[in-house]
Every structure is written in structure tokens, then in C-alpha cells.
Amino acid sequence: MSRYGRPREDPLRDLALPVSDHLNVQLHALVPGGAHTYAKGDDQYPEDLAPIMSHGRGAHVWDVDGNEYIEYGSGLRSVSLGHAHPRVVEAVRREIGRGTNFVRPSVVELEAAERFLATVPTAEMVKFTKNGSDATTAAVRLARAVTGRSLVAICRDQPFFSTDDWFIGTTAMSAGIPEQLTVSFPYADLDATAALLEQHDGQVACLILEPATQQEPPPGYLEGMRALADRHGALLVFDEMITGFRWSEAGAQGVYGVVPDLSTFGKALGNGFAVSALAGRREVMEWGGLRHDRERVFLLSTTHGAETHSLAAAMAVMDTYTREGTAARLHALGERLAAGVREAAAGMGVADHVLVRGRASNLVFATLDEDLRPSQPYRTLFLRGLIAGGVVGPSFVVSSALTDDDIDRTVEVVSQACAVYRKALDAGDPSPWMGGRPVRPVFRRLV
């Protein structure tokens, strides 16, 4: 068995995954969709090239067929330090041995809150939970209670905010969801957002958006959103699930200097362990507490929200980011990778078709067809080349565990995949190199 999926000298040979294929069939028989997260479904990968993972260490993972891969986008961007980081593992092991969940708060809850608020000094209070959807939904509920309004305004150009009805009802997968009180605005367009707020004057409880994604916020944009929220009496909510700990330890708000009323963190906060956070201004967060004489707000109350081992993981992550300069390393690795991929694409004559986009610490790739339109068939072809060459990932989002050798190997595999890409463009048809049906977008109405 080749260390990286297949021999390098044979860039067109398909990788066989018989054990993974068998387990995928079993998963679909027992788990709707074959995975517990839609983005991990086998429909997101080329046909018969959806490996089932056995284990991982650092930036490498191994599938049940014995193949080793360099991994990107680890844990849907959550494993930013690499798998089984020793400082995180040791912190978790220590707390598990002391008990994980009690009938009253653990001292670890206080320690984690203190550490988080020292790391994200723009927030004054924090409440932990297990996933990002719970945190963003709690922010929406809190905003509605504080403002006495019902409408939620989301950024329509950003892909995901929650599994709850107020967001999923706006997507192509809205089956089973009644009409929601959700409106939308475009990113980086203050005039359009102002018009929306004026159209629904006095009705919008909050503006919720990722402060940055594939594009940097234009100068003055986030400041303008802050001003619009204040002018119209709405709360400004930053979804920092991705930007938190990738833009900086303090998130995008720590980079751009704009303070939201509420913000949500997760993913990289636990390096793969289930922990997320709702944070914000004290006067707003206290509505979900006991030290006021208003009607109570059901903010967050989860049995496992304060499991000691996950909070210990979060503290170890924050400690590691500080000690090792992780945010800066993520940016440096991403810049090196982006430069290599662009050079490889240019060398194979597909620089206009295989694109690397986004902040260096959060890179994605785009695959365009002959007419420079986004193409799922060409994405399928490209992913097949990556996976067969020993590189797995729906993006080029880096972890700090990557080495220079890993990036060099990745660029080599990208170059091989781009050579096939060029052949498909010249033929005007990628299907001979797709190996089967194309990959599909997550949000679609029909199977």
C-alpha cells in the first residue's frame, strides 16, 4: 500500500477503497444521509472515493483501507492545531479522570470563562454550549427578548448560521419548516442594509453576519454595520465560528476593532472537542441570567454544555494559541500553500480555472469550467485527483500541524490534478475523468 493513496508516477489511476465503500453502505442503512453532518456526506466526494477514517495525528489521517492522507479543513475547520495535539489531549485526560459532569457548576466552568474573556476582551460575559447552532440561536432569542422585536436579518451571501428553523427555513432544504420571520441583506452593501432596516423600521431584532469570509470587509463596512444597528435599535451579532481563532485569538473583532453586542465562537475553540460559546456585552447577556427584575429569558441550558473535559480542551487551545503563536502560523502556512497552488495551476495552464480564495488561514478553492463558471463536475475531477494523490479536504483550510514537506507534497498533487484538469478543458468534457456522478451542493431541494 502506498503511503499516500497511490504511487506518484501514476496520476490517473483510481484509488480503490473497498472497506470504506462497504462501511458507507452500512452507514446509509443506519444513519440518514450516511453521516452526522451533511458536509461530511459521501455526496460531497467523488463516487467510490469517500474514505472512512480510522484515526488521525497532526495533519495526517488514515482511512480504514490503510491509506494515509494529508488533511485540510480538518473537522470542518475545527481541528486547527492538528489531531491529538498533546497539550489538548493531556488536559482532557486529566479532567476525565476527575469526573465530567456534576449536579452543580464545576470550578472549571469559572476558569474557562475567565480564560475566554481574557482571550476575547471585547466580550464581558460568556456562556458555553456544545455546538454553534445552539449559540447562534441563543443570540437570536436574546436579541428578540432585549429589543421586543421578531424579525432577524441575516447576511444572505454567507452559507450557514444554524440548524434551527429561523435559518434553515431560508435555504433550499426548508421542507417541514413553517415560514420564518427572517429577512436578509447582502454583504458589504451598507445602502442595501439601510434600506432593509428602513423597510422594516422598528421590527428587526438583530443583524447577524460573519464579519469576514472569503473577502475582507471593505474599509468602514463593519463600522457602518455597527452604526446602522445602533441607529435602528437592533443588536449587532458576529458569527465568529470560523473567524474565531483563525483571524486571531480574539476573532475578527480583535482584528478589525469593531465590537458587536453579541458574538458566537466554536469550531477551533475546542480543537475537535464539542464546545462553543455565546459572548457579549454584560447588559445584554444578563437578560439570560438571574440578576434582574425583568421577565426571564431562556438563554442556554444544556446538560452537556459545561462538560469539564471539553472546557479543559478549550483552555488548552487558548493556551496553545498564546504560547505557540498559532494564529500567525496558520496565516504563514496558508500563504505558502496558496502561492504553491497558484503556481502549480499556472504551470498547467489552468490558473483561470482552479482558484484559491480567502484569508490565508481559511483558504477555499473554486473550480471553473470552460466558460469560467463554477462547476461541480470539474470540482469532482479535481477532488478525485487530490484524494487519489493522498490529499483529502473540501478546502485548503490549514492546521498548524502541517509541515513544509506536507505543503510541498500537496502542491505536487495539485499539479498532477491540474494536468488532468487541463486535459478535460481541452476535451470540453470532464466526465471521462470524474469516475461517476458529480459531487453535489449541500443545500439543494431534491436528493
C-alpha positions as CSV (number, residue, x, y, z in Angstrom):
1,M,0.0,0.0,0.0
2,S,1.4,3.4,-0.9
3,R,1.8,5.8,1.9
4,Y,-0.2,8.5,0.1
5,G,-3.1,6.6,-1.5
6,R,-1.3,5.6,-4.7
7,P,2.1,5.8,-6.5
8,R,3.0,9.3,-7.6
9,E,4.1,8.1,-11.0
10,D,0.6,7.1,-12.0
11,P,-1.5,10.3,-11.6
12,L,-4.6,8.9,-13.4
13,R,-5.0,5.6,-11.6
14,D,-8.0,5.5,-9.3
15,L,-7.7,4.6,-5.7
16,A,-9.7,1.6,-4.5
17,L,-11.4,1.8,-1.1
18,P,-13.2,-1.5,-0.7
19,V,-13.6,-1.3,3.1
20,S,-14.7,2.3,3.0
21,D,-17.2,1.5,0.3
22,H,-18.6,-1.3,2.4
23,L,-18.9,0.9,5.5
24,N,-20.5,3.7,3.5
25,V,-23.3,1.3,2.6
26,Q,-23.7,0.3,6.2
27,L,-23.8,3.9,7.3
28,H,-26.6,4.7,4.9
29,A,-28.5,1.8,6.3
30,L,-28.3,3.1,9.9
31,V,-27.7,6.8,9.6
32,P,-29.9,9.1,7.4
33,G,-27.6,10.6,4.8
34,G,-24.7,8.3,5.9
35,A,-23.1,10.9,8.1
36,H,-23.9,13.1,11.1
37,T,-23.1,16.3,9.3
38,Y,-24.3,17.0,5.7
39,A,-20.9,18.5,4.7
40,K,-19.3,15.1,5.5
41,G,-21.7,13.1,3.3
42,D,-20.3,10.9,0.6
43,D,-22.3,13.0,-1.9
44,Q,-19.7,15.7,-1.3
45,Y,-16.9,13.4,-2.6
46,P,-16.4,11.6,-5.9
47,E,-18.1,8.4,-6.4
48,D,-16.3,5.5,-4.7
49,L,-13.7,7.9,-3.3
50,A,-15.3,8.8,0.1
51,P,-12.8,7.3,2.6
52,I,-14.0,6.3,6.1
53,M,-11.4,7.5,8.6
54,S,-9.7,5.3,11.2
55,H,-7.6,7.8,13.0
56,G,-5.5,11.0,12.7
57,R,-2.4,12.5,14.2
58,G,-1.3,16.0,13.5
59,A,-2.2,17.0,9.9
60,H,-2.4,13.4,8.7
61,V,-5.3,10.9,8.8
62,W,-5.6,7.2,7.9
63,D,-8.6,5.5,6.4
64,V,-9.9,2.0,7.2
65,D,-8.3,0.8,4.0
66,G,-4.9,1.7,5.3
67,N,-4.2,4.8,3.2
68,E,-2.6,7.9,4.7
69,Y,-3.7,11.4,3.7
70,I,-2.6,15.0,4.3
71,E,-5.8,16.5,5.6
72,Y,-7.3,20.0,5.1
73,G,-10.4,21.6,6.5
74,S,-10.0,19.2,9.5
75,G,-13.2,18.6,11.3
76,L,-15.0,21.2,9.3
77,R,-12.3,23.8,10.3
78,S,-12.5,22.8,14.0
79,V,-9.1,21.0,14.4
80,S,-6.8,24.0,13.8
81,L,-4.0,22.5,16.0
82,G,-4.0,19.1,14.3
83,H,-5.4,15.9,15.6
84,A,-4.5,14.6,19.1
85,H,-2.5,17.7,20.0
86,P,-0.6,16.6,23.1
87,R,-1.4,19.7,25.2
88,V,-5.1,19.3,24.5
89,V,-5.1,15.5,24.9
90,E,-3.4,15.8,28.3
91,A,-5.8,18.5,29.6
92,V,-8.8,16.4,28.5
93,R,-7.3,13.2,30.1
94,R,-6.7,15.0,33.4
95,E,-10.2,16.2,33.6
96,I,-11.9,13.0,32.6
97,G,-10.2,11.3,35.5
98,R,-11.8,13.8,37.8
99,G,-15.4,13.4,36.6
100,T,-17.0,15.2,33.6
101,N,-20.4,16.4,34.7
102,F,-21.9,17.3,38.1
103,V,-25.2,18.5,39.6
104,R,-23.7,21.9,40.3
105,P,-21.2,24.0,38.3
106,S,-17.6,22.9,38.3
107,V,-14.7,25.2,39.1
108,V,-13.6,24.5,35.6
109,E,-16.6,26.5,34.3
110,L,-15.3,29.6,36.1
111,E,-11.7,29.0,35.0
112,A,-12.8,28.6,31.3
113,A,-15.0,31.7,31.4
114,E,-12.1,33.7,32.9
115,R,-9.7,32.4,30.2
116,F,-12.1,33.0,27.4
117,L,-12.9,36.6,28.4
118,A,-9.2,37.3,28.8
119,T,-8.7,36.0,25.3
120,V,-11.7,37.9,23.8
121,P,-11.6,41.1,25.8
122,T,-14.3,42.7,23.7
123,A,-16.8,40.4,25.5
124,E,-17.9,40.9,29.1
125,M,-19.8,37.6,29.8
126,V,-19.8,34.2,28.2
127,K,-22.0,31.1,28.3
128,F,-20.7,27.7,26.9
129,T,-22.6,25.1,25.0
130,K,-21.8,22.2,22.6
131,N,-22.4,23.4,19.1
132,G,-22.6,26.6,17.0
133,S,-26.3,26.3,16.2
134,D,-27.3,26.5,19.8
135,A,-25.1,29.5,20.3
136,T,-26.4,31.5,17.3
137,T,-30.0,30.6,18.1
138,A,-29.5,31.8,21.7
139,A,-28.1,35.0,20.3
140,V,-31.3,35.4,18.2
141,R,-33.6,34.6,21.1
142,L,-31.7,37.1,23.3
143,A,-31.9,39.8,20.7
144,R,-35.6,39.3,20.3
145,A,-36.1,39.5,24.1
146,V,-34.0,42.6,24.6
147,T,-35.5,44.5,21.7
148,G,-39.0,43.2,21.9
149,R,-38.9,42.6,18.1
150,S,-39.4,39.5,16.0
151,L,-37.5,39.9,12.7
152,V,-34.0,38.5,12.2
153,A,-31.8,39.9,9.5
154,I,-29.1,37.5,8.2
155,C,-26.4,38.0,5.6
156,R,-27.6,36.2,2.5
157,D,-24.1,35.8,1.0
158,Q,-22.9,33.6,3.8
159,P,-23.6,29.9,3.7
160,F,-24.6,28.8,7.2
161,F,-25.7,30.1,10.6
162,S,-27.7,27.4,12.4
163,T,-29.6,24.1,12.0
164,D,-32.6,25.8,13.6
165,D,-35.7,26.9,11.7
166,W,-35.0,30.6,11.7
167,F,-32.1,29.9,9.3
168,I,-32.8,26.6,7.6
169,G,-36.2,27.9,6.6
170,T,-34.4,30.4,4.3
171,T,-32.5,27.6,2.4
172,A,-33.4,25.1,-0.3
173,M,-33.8,22.5,2.4
174,S,-36.8,24.1,4.0
175,A,-39.1,21.0,4.0
176,G,-41.0,20.7,7.3
177,I,-40.4,24.3,8.4
178,P,-43.1,26.9,8.5
179,E,-42.5,30.4,7.2
180,Q,-39.9,32.2,9.4
181,L,-39.5,35.8,10.5
182,T,-36.2,36.1,8.8
183,V,-35.1,38.7,6.2
184,S,-31.7,39.1,4.5
185,F,-29.1,41.6,3.4
186,P,-26.1,41.4,1.1
187,Y,-22.5,41.5,2.4
188,A,-20.6,44.7,2.1
189,D,-23.6,46.8,1.0
190,L,-24.4,49.3,3.6
191,D,-27.0,51.1,1.4
192,A,-29.0,47.9,0.9
193,T,-28.8,47.1,4.6
194,A,-30.0,50.5,5.5
195,A,-32.9,50.2,3.0
196,L,-33.9,46.8,4.6
197,L,-33.9,48.4,8.1
198,E,-36.0,51.3,6.9
199,Q,-38.4,49.0,5.1
200,H,-38.9,47.0,8.4
201,D,-38.5,50.1,10.6
202,G,-38.7,49.1,14.3
203,Q,-39.1,45.4,13.6
204,V,-35.6,44.0,13.2
205,A,-34.2,42.5,16.4
206,C,-30.7,41.8,15.1
207,L,-28.3,41.9,12.2
208,I,-26.3,38.6,12.2
209,L,-23.3,38.0,9.9
210,E,-19.8,36.6,9.7
211,P,-17.6,39.7,9.9
212,A,-15.4,38.3,7.1
213,T,-15.3,35.2,4.9
214,Q,-13.6,34.8,1.5
215,Q,-13.3,38.6,1.2
216,E,-12.0,41.1,3.6
217,P,-14.6,43.6,4.8
218,P,-14.3,46.9,2.8
219,P,-12.9,49.8,4.7
220,G,-15.6,51.2,7.0
221,Y,-18.1,48.3,6.4
222,L,-18.2,46.8,9.8
223,E,-18.1,50.2,11.4
224,G,-21.1,51.1,9.2
225,M,-23.0,48.0,10.3
226,R,-22.3,49.0,13.9
227,A,-23.7,52.4,13.2
228,L,-26.8,51.1,11.4
229,A,-27.6,48.7,14.2
230,D,-27.4,51.5,16.8
231,R,-29.4,53.9,14.6
232,H,-32.2,51.4,14.2
233,G,-32.2,49.9,17.7
234,A,-31.1,46.4,16.6
235,L,-28.3,44.3,18.1
236,L,-25.2,43.5,16.0
237,V,-24.3,39.8,16.2
238,F,-21.0,38.5,14.8
239,D,-20.9,34.8,14.0
240,E,-17.2,34.0,14.7
241,M,-17.5,30.2,14.4
242,I,-14.9,30.3,11.6
243,T,-13.1,33.6,12.2
244,G,-12.6,33.0,15.9
245,F,-9.1,31.7,16.4
246,R,-8.3,31.7,12.7
247,W,-8.3,35.5,12.2
248,S,-6.8,36.0,15.7
249,E,-7.3,34.6,19.2
250,A,-9.9,37.3,19.7
251,G,-11.6,36.6,16.4
252,A,-12.3,39.1,13.6
253,Q,-13.5,41.6,16.1
254,G,-10.0,41.6,17.5
255,V,-8.6,42.3,14.0
256,Y,-11.0,44.9,12.8
257,G,-11.7,46.7,16.0
258,V,-15.5,46.6,15.8
259,V,-17.3,45.4,18.9
260,P,-20.6,43.5,18.4
261,D,-23.3,43.3,21.0
262,L,-23.1,39.5,20.9
263,S,-20.7,37.1,19.2
264,T,-20.6,33.3,18.9
265,F,-17.4,31.1,18.9
266,G,-16.9,27.4,18.3
267,K,-15.0,25.1,15.9
268,A,-11.3,25.9,16.6
269,L,-12.1,26.7,20.2
270,G,-12.1,23.0,21.1
271,N,-9.7,21.6,18.5
272,G,-12.3,18.9,17.7
273,F,-13.9,18.7,21.1
274,A,-17.6,19.8,21.4
275,V,-17.6,23.3,22.8
276,S,-18.9,26.6,21.6
277,A,-19.7,30.0,23.2
278,L,-22.1,32.9,23.2
279,A,-20.4,36.0,24.4
280,G,-21.2,39.7,24.6
281,R,-22.0,42.9,26.5
282,R,-22.9,42.4,30.1
283,E,-26.2,44.4,29.9
284,V,-27.4,42.2,27.1
285,M,-26.1,38.9,28.4
286,E,-27.6,39.5,31.9
287,W,-31.1,39.2,30.3
288,G,-30.4,35.5,30.3
289,G,-29.4,35.5,34.0
290,L,-30.9,35.9,37.4
291,R,-29.7,39.4,38.4
292,H,-32.5,41.5,37.1
293,D,-36.2,42.0,37.7
294,R,-37.5,41.5,34.1
295,E,-39.2,38.6,32.6
296,R,-36.8,35.6,32.3
297,V,-35.1,34.7,29.1
298,F,-34.4,31.0,28.3
299,L,-30.9,31.6,27.0
300,L,-28.9,28.4,27.1
301,S,-29.5,25.4,29.3
302,T,-27.8,22.2,28.1
303,T,-27.0,19.0,30.1
304,H,-23.6,18.7,28.5
305,G,-22.8,22.3,27.8
306,A,-20.2,22.5,30.6
307,E,-18.6,19.1,30.5
308,T,-15.3,19.6,32.2
309,H,-13.2,17.8,29.6
310,S,-14.4,20.0,26.7
311,L,-13.8,23.2,28.7
312,A,-10.4,21.9,29.6
313,A,-9.8,21.3,25.9
314,A,-10.8,24.9,25.2
315,M,-8.5,26.3,27.8
316,A,-5.6,24.2,26.4
317,V,-6.4,25.5,22.9
318,M,-6.3,29.1,24.1
319,D,-3.1,28.4,26.0
320,T,-1.5,26.9,22.9
321,Y,-2.5,29.7,20.6
322,T,-0.8,32.1,23.0
323,R,2.4,30.0,23.6
324,E,2.9,28.9,20.0
325,G,1.7,31.9,18.1
326,T,-0.8,29.7,16.3
327,A,-2.8,32.3,14.5
328,A,0.3,33.7,12.9
329,R,1.5,30.2,11.9
330,L,-1.9,29.5,10.3
331,H,-1.5,32.6,8.2
332,A,2.1,31.8,7.2
333,L,1.2,28.2,6.2
334,G,-1.8,29.3,4.2
335,E,0.2,31.9,2.3
336,R,2.8,29.3,1.4
337,L,0.1,26.9,0.3
338,A,-1.8,29.5,-1.7
339,A,1.4,30.6,-3.6
340,G,2.3,26.9,-4.4
341,V,-1.2,26.0,-5.6
342,R,-1.4,29.1,-7.8
343,E,2.0,28.4,-9.3
344,A,1.0,24.8,-10.0
345,A,-2.2,25.8,-11.6
346,A,-0.4,28.4,-13.8
347,G,2.2,25.8,-14.8
348,M,-0.5,23.5,-16.1
349,G,-2.4,26.3,-17.9
350,V,-5.4,26.3,-15.6
351,A,-4.8,29.4,-13.5
352,D,-8.1,30.9,-14.6
353,H,-10.0,27.7,-13.7
354,V,-8.5,26.5,-10.4
355,L,-8.6,29.4,-8.0
356,V,-7.6,29.8,-4.3
357,R,-9.6,32.3,-2.4
358,G,-10.0,33.6,1.1
359,R,-7.8,34.7,4.0
360,A,-4.6,32.7,4.2
361,S,-5.8,30.9,7.4
362,N,-9.1,30.0,5.8
363,L,-8.4,29.1,2.1
364,V,-11.0,27.6,-0.2
365,F,-10.7,26.6,-3.8
366,A,-13.0,27.2,-6.8
367,T,-13.3,25.1,-9.9
368,L,-14.5,26.8,-13.0
369,D,-15.5,25.3,-16.4
370,E,-14.5,26.4,-19.9
371,D,-16.7,29.5,-19.6
372,L,-15.3,30.4,-16.2
373,R,-18.5,29.4,-14.4
374,P,-18.4,27.4,-11.1
375,S,-18.6,23.7,-11.9
376,Q,-19.5,20.7,-9.8
377,P,-18.2,18.3,-12.5
378,Y,-14.8,20.0,-12.5
379,R,-14.8,20.1,-8.7
380,T,-15.4,16.3,-8.8
381,L,-12.4,15.8,-11.2
382,F,-10.2,18.0,-9.0
383,L,-11.2,16.3,-5.8
384,R,-10.6,12.9,-7.3
385,G,-7.0,13.9,-8.2
386,L,-6.4,15.2,-4.7
387,I,-7.8,12.2,-2.9
388,A,-6.1,9.6,-5.2
389,G,-2.8,11.5,-4.6
390,G,-3.2,11.4,-0.8
391,V,-4.7,14.8,-0.1
392,V,-8.2,14.9,1.4
393,G,-10.3,18.0,2.2
394,P,-13.1,20.0,0.8
395,S,-11.0,23.1,1.1
396,F,-7.4,24.2,1.6
397,V,-8.1,25.3,5.2
398,V,-4.8,24.6,7.1
399,S,-4.0,23.4,10.5
400,S,-0.9,24.4,12.4
401,A,0.3,20.8,12.4
402,L,1.2,20.9,8.7
403,T,4.9,20.9,7.8
404,D,6.7,22.4,4.8
405,D,7.0,18.9,3.4
406,D,3.2,18.4,3.7
407,I,2.7,21.6,1.7
408,D,5.3,20.6,-0.9
409,R,3.6,17.3,-1.3
410,T,0.2,18.9,-1.6
411,V,1.4,21.3,-4.3
412,E,2.8,18.3,-6.2
413,V,-0.6,16.5,-6.0
414,V,-2.4,19.7,-7.1
415,S,-0.1,19.9,-10.1
416,Q,-1.0,16.4,-11.1
417,A,-4.7,17.1,-10.7
418,C,-4.3,20.3,-12.7
419,A,-2.7,18.4,-15.6
420,V,-5.8,16.2,-15.8
421,Y,-8.0,19.4,-15.4
422,R,-6.2,20.8,-18.5
423,K,-7.0,17.6,-20.5
424,A,-10.6,17.9,-19.6
425,L,-10.8,21.6,-20.6
426,D,-9.2,20.8,-23.9
427,A,-11.7,18.0,-24.4
428,G,-14.5,20.3,-23.4
429,D,-15.9,17.5,-21.2
430,P,-14.7,16.5,-17.7
431,S,-16.9,13.4,-17.4
432,P,-14.2,10.8,-18.6
433,W,-12.1,11.9,-15.6
434,M,-14.9,12.2,-13.0
435,G,-15.2,8.5,-12.2
436,G,-19.0,8.7,-11.9
437,R,-21.7,11.2,-10.8
438,P,-20.6,14.8,-9.8
439,V,-20.4,15.9,-6.2
440,R,-23.5,17.9,-5.1
441,P,-24.0,21.1,-3.1
442,V,-25.2,20.5,0.4
443,F,-28.2,22.9,0.2
444,R,-30.4,21.5,-2.6
445,R,-34.1,20.8,-2.6
446,L,-34.1,17.3,-4.1
447,V,-31.9,14.3,-3.5
